[in-house]
Amino acid sequence: MYIKQLSVFVENKDGRLAEITTIIANAGIDIRALSIADTTDFGILRLVVDKPYDAEKVLKDAGLTVSLTDVIAVGIPDRPGGFAETITAVADKEVGVEYMYAFISREHDRAYLIMRVADNEKAISALEAHGCDILDGESVYSI
């Protein structure tokens, strides 16, 4: 129950993010969620797209450093406390969270988390026991 996330090494210079996202757009690939973490000189752009393997290819063909990573997509209640309850389920099983980012959907009262954790299986088990929806790739890519 993993989804594929692209991680793209990005030089921290004007227009670089626009260039990367234009490459993706010109290939007919739709971005579903993204996060960027940066330093003075570079950043890591993390993307969930509807066609991850195609995106990896076009970005590599453009000379970019790209990797695909398995991450977890979790549907949570979009209400006060929904995130706290979800992340507590993972913390209670002592699973470390490396990073995460969230996005909302067109579906009323639903939000989604993309999580990179130290132990995917343990986290999924904890989240399912807590009643969370773990999404597969097709579900996320088509949101």
C-alpha positions as CSV (number, residue, x, y, z in Angstrom):
1,M,0.0,0.0,0.0
2,Y,2.7,2.4,-1.0
3,I,2.7,5.3,-3.4
4,K,5.6,6.6,-5.4
5,Q,7.0,10.0,-4.6
6,L,9.6,11.8,-6.7
7,S,12.5,13.5,-5.0
8,V,14.3,16.0,-7.3
9,F,17.5,17.8,-6.4
10,V,17.0,21.5,-7.1
11,E,19.6,24.2,-7.4
12,N,18.4,27.2,-5.4
13,K,18.4,29.7,-8.3
14,D,15.7,31.9,-9.8
15,G,13.4,30.1,-12.2
16,R,14.6,26.5,-11.5
17,L,11.3,25.4,-9.9
18,A,9.4,26.9,-12.8
19,E,11.7,25.0,-15.2
20,I,11.1,21.7,-13.5
21,T,7.4,22.0,-13.2
22,T,7.2,23.1,-16.9
23,I,9.0,19.9,-17.9
24,I,6.4,17.9,-15.9
25,A,3.5,19.9,-17.4
26,N,4.7,19.6,-21.0
27,A,4.8,15.8,-20.5
28,G,1.1,15.9,-19.6
29,I,1.8,14.9,-16.0
30,D,-0.4,16.3,-13.2
31,I,1.0,17.2,-9.8
32,R,-1.1,16.0,-6.9
33,A,1.0,17.2,-4.0
34,L,4.4,18.7,-3.4
35,S,6.8,19.9,-0.8
36,I,10.1,21.6,-1.0
37,A,12.8,21.9,1.6
38,D,15.7,24.2,0.8
39,T,19.0,25.5,2.1
40,T,21.0,28.4,0.7
41,D,22.4,26.5,-2.2
42,F,19.9,23.7,-3.0
43,G,16.6,22.1,-2.2
44,I,14.8,18.8,-2.5
45,L,11.5,19.0,-4.3
46,R,9.2,16.1,-3.4
47,L,6.3,15.4,-5.7
48,V,3.3,13.1,-5.9
49,V,2.1,13.0,-9.5
50,D,-0.4,11.0,-11.5
51,K,2.3,9.3,-13.6
52,P,5.4,8.9,-11.4
53,Y,7.4,6.7,-13.8
54,D,6.8,9.0,-16.7
55,A,7.8,12.0,-14.6
56,E,11.0,10.3,-13.4
57,K,11.9,9.6,-17.1
58,V,11.3,13.1,-18.4
59,L,13.1,14.7,-15.5
60,K,16.1,12.4,-15.8
61,D,16.1,13.0,-19.6
62,A,16.3,16.7,-18.8
63,G,19.5,16.1,-16.8
64,L,18.0,16.3,-13.3
65,T,18.9,14.2,-10.3
66,V,15.7,12.3,-9.5
67,S,14.7,9.3,-7.3
68,L,11.5,7.4,-6.6
69,T,10.7,6.6,-3.0
70,D,7.9,4.6,-1.5
71,V,5.8,6.7,0.9
72,I,2.5,6.2,2.6
73,A,-0.7,8.2,1.8
74,V,-3.2,8.4,4.6
75,G,-6.7,9.7,4.5
76,I,-7.6,11.5,7.8
77,P,-10.6,13.4,9.1
78,D,-10.3,17.1,8.1
79,R,-11.3,18.5,11.5
80,P,-9.6,19.7,14.6
81,G,-7.7,16.8,16.2
82,G,-7.8,14.6,13.0
83,F,-4.0,15.0,12.4
84,A,-3.1,14.7,16.1
85,E,-5.0,11.4,16.5
86,T,-3.5,10.0,13.3
87,I,0.1,10.9,14.2
88,T,-0.4,9.7,17.7
89,A,-1.2,6.2,16.4
90,V,2.2,6.1,14.7
91,A,4.0,7.6,17.7
92,D,2.4,5.0,20.0
93,K,4.1,2.3,17.9
94,E,7.4,4.1,18.1
95,V,7.7,4.6,14.4
96,G,9.9,7.6,13.5
97,V,8.6,10.1,10.9
98,E,11.3,11.4,8.6
99,Y,9.0,14.0,6.9
100,M,5.5,14.5,5.8
101,Y,3.3,16.9,4.0
102,A,-0.5,17.3,3.7
103,F,-3.0,18.2,1.0
104,I,-6.8,18.4,1.0
105,S,-9.1,16.9,-1.5
106,R,-12.3,17.7,-3.3
107,E,-14.0,15.2,-1.0
108,H,-15.7,17.0,1.9
109,D,-14.2,16.4,5.4
110,R,-11.1,14.6,4.1
111,A,-7.5,15.5,4.1
112,Y,-4.5,13.5,3.2
113,L,-1.0,13.0,4.5
114,I,2.1,11.8,2.6
115,M,4.4,10.2,5.1
116,R,8.0,9.0,4.9
117,V,8.6,6.9,8.0
118,A,11.3,4.6,9.4
119,D,9.2,1.5,9.2
120,N,6.4,1.5,6.6
121,E,4.8,-1.9,7.6
122,K,4.7,-1.0,11.3
123,A,3.2,2.5,10.5
124,I,0.6,1.1,8.1
125,S,-0.4,-1.5,10.7
126,A,-0.7,1.2,13.4
127,L,-2.7,3.5,11.1
128,E,-5.1,0.8,10.0
129,A,-5.6,-0.3,13.6
130,H,-6.5,3.3,14.3
131,G,-9.1,3.2,11.5
132,C,-7.2,5.3,9.0
133,D,-7.6,4.8,5.3
134,I,-4.3,3.9,3.6
135,L,-4.5,4.8,0.0
136,D,-3.0,3.0,-2.9
137,G,-1.3,4.6,-5.8
138,E,-4.2,4.7,-8.2
139,S,-6.4,6.4,-5.5
140,V,-3.9,9.2,-4.9
141,Y,-2.8,9.6,-8.6
142,S,-6.5,10.1,-9.6
143,I,-7.4,12.7,-6.9
